[in-house]
Amino acid sequence: MTITRRTALAGTAFAAAPLGGSAALAQNSPAMPSTASSGSRSQQAPGFYRYKVGDIEVTAINDGFARRPVEGFIKNAELKDVQAALQEAFLPTDAFPITFNTLVLNHGGKITLIDTGNGDMGAPTSGRWMANLRAAGFDPAQVNTVVISHFHGDHINGLRLKDGTAVFPNAEVMVPAAEWAFWMDDARMNQAPEAMQGAFQGARRVFGPIAQDVKRYEMDKEVVPGLTSIAAPGHTPGHTAYMLSSGSAKLMIMSDVTNHPALFVRNPDWSAIFDMDADQARATRRRMLDMAATERAQVAFYHAPFPATGHIAKEGSGFRFVPVQWSPSI
C-alpha cells in the first residue's frame, strides 16, 4: 500500500489526541446520569439494543458520535453532490454526525466484544460506551474475548484508558494478522509520513503492554464459535468484516465497509477520506453490499444510525439501507 499525506491524515482521523474531557467522565461512569433530580431532559435512555441471531444474543452498544465536516470528507465527489445526498437524508450539510456502535455477543454465557469504541480518547460527544455497557447488564470483568476489526482509534481505544488501565482484565484479545503486520511494523512506522505517526503510536499504546498475549487471526476462519472472519481490505490493510451464524440465521457484520449509509450505501463508489486504498475499498464495498442484498441478509454497521442493523436493498446503481423495526423484545 502506498502511503500518501492524504492517506496519512485519513488514517489518523479517529486516532488523534483527545478532543475533550467529558469523554473520560462518561467512560468511567457506572451508569447513565440521572436527570430526575435536576429536571434536565437532555439525556436519552441508555444506548443498547438486543436482538437474536439464532441462539446467539447480540447487543448493540452505542458510544455516542462525532461531528465530521462535510467538505473534504469524500475524495472523489463534488461537494454539492455530497451535500445533496445529506439533504436528501435530512442530515446537516456542513458537519454531520458519525455514530459509533460496537456489538456484544452472548453465546452460551461466553461474552465476546466486537470492537471497543473510543474509550476516553474521543470527541466530547462520544465516550458513552462504558455507561451503556453497564446499563445493558454487562461488566468488563465478564468479557471473555475482544475481537478487533481494525486498528483505527475509534475501534481500539476502549481497550485501554489514557492512564494505561486495561479495561477488560480477563479477556483474550484477538486481532487480524494482516492489520497487526501493518501497524506494528517498526520499519513501516519509521517510513510513514509525520501525519500518520499518531495511528502507529496509538496501536502501540493499546497493544504494546499485552503484545505477547494478543492472538492474531487469519481470514475465513472461525474466530470464536459462530463468528467467521471475512477479508474486507481497503479501509485499512487488514480491515475485517464477519459472518455471525447460528443455525440458519446469519448476520453480516460490516465493520467500516461503509461509513454513514446515507452516503456510502447509496453511493458505493464514493471514497471516504478514511479509506487508505480507495479502489480496494470501493471493490470491497460493492461486493459485500451486493452479497447482502442478494441474500437478503441482516447486516450490522459500525457507523450506521443506532442500533445500526437492518437490511440492504438494491436501488438504481447503488443500494439502500433499510433499518430494522424497533422491537421491545428479542
C-alpha positions as CSV (number, residue, x, y, z in Angstrom):
1,M,0.0,0.0,0.0
2,T,1.3,3.4,-0.9
3,I,1.2,5.9,1.9
4,T,0.4,9.5,0.9
5,R,-0.1,12.6,3.1
6,R,-3.8,12.4,2.3
7,T,-3.9,8.7,3.3
8,A,-2.0,9.6,6.5
9,L,-4.4,12.2,7.5
10,A,-7.3,9.8,6.9
11,G,-5.7,7.0,8.9
12,T,-5.3,9.2,11.9
13,A,-8.6,11.0,11.9
14,F,-10.1,9.0,14.8
15,A,-6.8,8.0,16.4
16,A,-5.8,11.6,17.3
17,A,-5.3,13.2,20.7
18,P,-8.4,13.6,23.0
19,L,-10.9,16.2,21.9
20,G,-12.5,16.8,25.2
21,G,-12.6,15.9,28.9
22,S,-16.2,14.8,29.1
23,A,-15.5,11.6,27.3
24,A,-13.3,10.4,30.2
25,L,-16.1,11.2,32.7
26,A,-18.6,9.2,30.7
27,Q,-16.3,6.3,30.1
28,N,-15.7,5.8,33.8
29,S,-19.3,6.4,34.9
30,P,-21.1,3.2,36.1
31,A,-24.4,4.3,34.7
32,M,-26.1,7.0,32.6
33,P,-26.5,10.2,34.6
34,S,-29.9,10.6,36.3
35,T,-31.9,13.6,35.2
36,A,-34.7,13.2,37.7
37,S,-33.2,15.4,40.4
38,S,-32.2,18.3,38.2
39,G,-35.2,18.2,36.0
40,S,-33.0,18.1,32.9
41,R,-34.2,16.2,29.9
42,S,-31.1,16.5,27.8
43,Q,-30.1,12.8,28.1
44,Q,-31.5,9.9,26.1
45,A,-32.2,6.5,27.6
46,P,-29.1,4.2,27.7
47,G,-27.9,3.3,24.2
48,F,-28.2,-0.5,23.9
49,Y,-30.4,-2.7,21.8
50,R,-30.7,-6.5,21.8
51,Y,-31.6,-8.9,19.1
52,K,-31.1,-12.6,18.4
53,V,-29.2,-14.4,15.6
54,G,-30.3,-18.0,16.1
55,D,-29.2,-18.9,19.6
56,I,-26.7,-16.0,19.9
57,E,-27.8,-12.9,21.7
58,V,-26.5,-9.7,20.1
59,T,-26.4,-6.4,21.9
60,A,-25.5,-3.2,20.1
61,I,-23.7,-0.7,22.4
62,N,-23.6,2.9,21.3
63,D,-20.6,5.1,22.0
64,G,-22.1,8.4,21.1
65,F,-21.0,10.3,17.9
66,A,-18.6,12.8,16.4
67,R,-19.4,15.6,14.0
68,R,-17.4,15.4,10.8
69,P,-17.1,18.4,8.4
70,V,-18.6,17.6,5.0
71,E,-16.0,19.5,2.9
72,G,-13.2,17.1,2.1
73,F,-14.8,14.1,3.5
74,I,-15.4,12.3,0.2
75,K,-12.4,12.3,-2.1
76,N,-14.0,11.7,-5.5
77,A,-17.3,13.6,-5.4
78,E,-18.3,17.2,-5.8
79,L,-19.2,19.0,-2.5
80,K,-22.6,19.9,-3.9
81,D,-23.4,16.2,-4.6
82,V,-22.4,15.2,-1.1
83,Q,-24.5,18.0,0.4
84,A,-27.4,16.9,-1.8
85,A,-27.1,13.4,-0.5
86,L,-27.1,14.6,3.1
87,Q,-30.0,16.9,2.5
88,E,-32.0,14.0,1.0
89,A,-31.3,12.1,4.2
90,F,-32.4,15.1,6.3
91,L,-28.8,15.5,7.7
92,P,-26.8,18.7,8.1
93,T,-24.9,19.7,5.1
94,D,-22.0,21.5,6.8
95,A,-21.0,18.9,9.5
96,F,-22.9,15.7,10.1
97,P,-22.9,13.1,12.9
98,I,-20.9,9.9,12.6
99,T,-22.1,7.4,15.2
100,F,-20.1,4.6,16.9
101,N,-21.7,1.2,17.6
102,T,-20.0,-1.9,18.9
103,L,-21.5,-5.4,19.4
104,V,-21.6,-7.7,22.3
105,L,-22.2,-11.4,21.6
106,N,-23.6,-13.7,24.3
107,H,-23.2,-17.3,23.2
108,G,-23.9,-19.9,25.9
109,G,-22.8,-17.5,28.6
110,K,-19.5,-16.6,26.8
111,I,-19.2,-12.8,26.2
112,T,-17.4,-11.6,23.1
113,L,-17.0,-7.9,22.1
114,I,-16.5,-6.8,18.5
115,D,-14.5,-3.6,18.8
116,T,-14.4,-1.3,21.9
117,G,-15.3,2.3,20.9
118,N,-13.3,5.4,21.7
119,G,-12.6,4.9,25.4
120,D,-11.7,8.2,26.9
121,M,-9.9,9.4,23.7
122,G,-12.7,10.5,21.5
123,A,-14.8,13.6,20.8
124,P,-16.8,15.1,23.8
125,T,-20.0,13.7,22.3
126,S,-18.5,10.1,22.4
127,G,-17.3,8.1,25.4
128,R,-20.7,6.8,26.3
129,W,-19.8,3.2,25.8
130,M,-19.0,2.0,29.3
131,A,-22.1,3.5,30.8
132,N,-24.2,1.9,28.1
133,L,-22.4,-1.5,28.5
134,R,-23.2,-1.5,32.2
135,A,-26.8,-0.3,31.6
136,A,-27.2,-3.4,29.3
137,G,-26.2,-5.6,32.3
138,F,-22.6,-6.4,31.4
139,D,-19.4,-5.9,33.4
140,P,-16.0,-5.5,31.8
141,A,-14.6,-8.3,34.0
142,Q,-17.2,-10.7,32.4
143,V,-15.8,-10.2,28.9
144,N,-14.1,-13.4,27.7
145,T,-12.9,-12.2,24.3
146,V,-12.4,-9.0,22.5
147,V,-12.3,-9.2,18.7
148,I,-10.9,-6.2,16.8
149,S,-11.9,-5.4,13.2
150,H,-9.1,-2.9,12.5
151,F,-6.8,-0.5,14.3
152,H,-8.4,2.9,13.9
153,G,-8.7,4.6,17.3
154,D,-12.5,4.6,17.5
155,H,-12.3,0.8,17.4
156,I,-9.4,0.1,19.7
157,N,-9.1,2.9,22.3
158,G,-11.7,1.4,24.5
159,L,-9.3,-1.4,25.3
160,R,-7.0,0.9,27.4
161,L,-7.7,4.2,29.1
162,K,-5.4,7.2,28.7
163,D,-3.8,6.4,32.1
164,G,-2.9,2.9,30.8
165,T,-5.6,1.0,32.6
166,A,-6.6,-2.2,30.8
167,V,-10.4,-2.2,30.7
168,F,-11.0,-5.9,30.2
169,P,-8.6,-7.7,32.5
170,N,-9.9,-11.2,31.9
171,A,-10.4,-11.0,28.1
172,E,-8.4,-12.6,25.3
173,V,-7.7,-10.0,22.6
174,M,-7.9,-11.1,19.0
175,V,-6.8,-9.0,16.0
176,P,-6.4,-9.5,12.2
177,A,-3.0,-10.8,11.4
178,A,-2.7,-8.5,8.4
179,E,-3.7,-5.5,10.5
180,W,-1.1,-6.3,13.1
181,A,1.6,-6.8,10.5
182,F,1.0,-3.3,9.1
183,W,0.5,-1.2,12.2
184,M,3.0,-2.9,14.4
185,D,5.9,-2.9,11.9
186,D,8.6,-0.5,13.2
187,A,10.2,-0.1,9.7
188,R,6.9,0.8,8.2
189,M,6.2,3.3,11.0
190,N,9.6,4.9,10.6
191,Q,8.9,5.4,6.9
192,A,5.4,6.8,7.3
193,P,4.6,10.5,7.0
194,E,4.5,12.5,10.2
195,A,0.8,12.9,10.0
196,M,0.4,9.1,10.2
197,Q,2.6,8.6,13.2
198,G,-0.3,9.1,15.6
199,A,-2.0,6.0,14.3
200,F,1.1,3.8,14.7
201,Q,1.7,5.2,18.2
202,G,-2.0,4.6,19.1
203,A,-1.7,1.0,18.2
204,R,1.4,0.6,20.3
205,R,-0.2,2.4,23.2
206,V,-3.1,0.0,23.2
207,F,-1.4,-3.3,22.3
208,G,2.2,-2.8,23.4
209,P,1.7,-3.9,27.1
210,I,-0.1,-7.1,26.0
211,A,1.7,-7.7,22.7
212,Q,2.9,-11.2,23.7
213,D,-0.6,-12.3,24.6
214,V,-2.5,-10.8,21.6
215,K,-3.8,-13.6,19.3
216,R,-3.7,-12.9,15.6
217,Y,-6.3,-14.5,13.4
218,E,-6.4,-15.1,9.7
219,M,-9.3,-14.6,7.2
220,D,-12.1,-17.1,6.5
221,K,-11.5,-18.7,9.9
222,E,-13.9,-19.1,12.9
223,V,-12.6,-16.6,15.3
224,V,-14.9,-17.6,18.2
225,P,-17.8,-20.1,17.8
226,G,-20.3,-18.8,15.3
227,L,-18.2,-15.8,14.2
228,T,-16.2,-16.2,10.9
229,S,-13.7,-13.5,9.7
230,I,-14.2,-12.1,6.2
231,A,-11.4,-10.2,4.4
232,A,-12.6,-6.6,3.7
233,P,-9.5,-4.7,2.8
234,G,-9.2,-1.1,1.6
235,H,-10.4,0.9,4.6
236,T,-7.2,-0.4,6.2
237,P,-4.9,-3.2,5.0
238,G,-6.3,-5.8,7.4
239,H,-9.8,-4.4,7.8
240,T,-12.1,-7.3,8.7
241,A,-15.9,-8.0,8.4
242,Y,-17.6,-11.0,9.9
243,M,-20.4,-13.5,9.4
244,L,-22.2,-14.4,12.6
245,S,-24.1,-17.7,12.2
246,S,-26.3,-19.8,14.4
247,G,-28.5,-22.5,12.9
248,S,-30.0,-21.0,9.7
249,A,-29.7,-17.4,11.0
250,K,-26.9,-15.1,9.8
251,L,-25.8,-11.6,10.4
252,M,-23.2,-9.8,8.2
253,I,-21.1,-7.6,10.4
254,M,-19.8,-5.0,8.0
255,S,-17.5,-3.1,10.4
256,D,-16.3,0.0,8.4
257,V,-17.1,-1.3,4.9
258,T,-19.2,1.8,4.7
259,N,-19.2,5.0,6.8
260,H,-22.7,6.6,7.0
261,P,-25.1,4.6,4.9
262,A,-26.8,7.7,3.6
263,L,-23.6,8.4,1.7
264,F,-21.8,5.2,1.0
265,V,-24.6,2.6,0.7
266,R,-26.5,4.9,-1.7
267,N,-23.2,5.8,-3.4
268,P,-20.9,2.8,-3.0
269,D,-18.2,4.2,-5.4
270,W,-17.6,7.3,-3.3
271,S,-14.4,7.2,-1.4
272,A,-14.2,8.4,2.2
273,I,-11.1,10.2,3.4
274,F,-10.6,7.3,5.9
275,D,-10.2,4.7,3.2
276,M,-6.5,4.0,2.9
277,D,-6.8,2.3,-0.5
278,A,-9.8,3.9,-2.2
279,D,-10.0,1.5,-5.2
280,Q,-9.8,-1.6,-3.0
281,A,-12.3,-0.2,-0.5
282,R,-14.8,0.5,-3.3
283,A,-14.5,-3.0,-4.7
284,T,-14.9,-4.5,-1.2
285,R,-18.0,-2.3,-0.5
286,R,-19.8,-3.2,-3.7
287,R,-19.0,-6.9,-3.3
288,M,-20.4,-7.0,0.3
289,L,-23.4,-4.8,-0.3
290,D,-24.3,-6.9,-3.3
291,M,-24.0,-10.1,-1.3
292,A,-26.1,-8.7,1.5
293,A,-28.8,-7.6,-0.9
294,T,-28.8,-10.8,-3.0
295,E,-29.1,-13.0,0.1
296,R,-31.5,-10.6,1.9
297,A,-29.2,-10.9,4.9
298,Q,-29.4,-8.9,8.0
299,V,-26.4,-6.6,8.4
300,A,-24.8,-4.5,11.1
301,F,-22.6,-1.4,10.5
302,Y,-20.3,0.4,12.9
303,H,-21.2,3.8,11.8
304,A,-24.9,3.5,10.8
305,P,-27.5,5.3,12.9
306,F,-28.2,3.3,16.1
307,P,-29.0,0.5,16.5
308,A,-27.1,0.1,13.3
309,T,-28.7,-3.0,11.9
310,G,-31.1,-3.7,9.1
311,H,-31.0,-4.9,5.5
312,I,-29.6,-3.9,2.1
313,A,-31.8,-3.4,-0.9
314,K,-30.6,-2.7,-4.5
315,E,-31.7,0.7,-5.8
316,G,-30.6,2.1,-9.1
317,S,-26.8,2.0,-9.4
318,G,-26.4,1.8,-5.7
319,F,-28.2,0.4,-2.6
320,R,-30.5,1.4,0.2
321,F,-30.1,0.7,3.9
322,V,-33.4,-0.5,5.4
323,P,-33.2,-0.2,9.2
324,V,-34.8,-2.9,11.4
325,Q,-38.2,-2.1,13.0
326,W,-37.5,-1.5,16.7
327,S,-38.9,-4.2,18.9
328,P,-39.4,-4.2,22.7
329,S,-38.4,-7.8,22.9
330,I,-35.9,-10.1,21.3
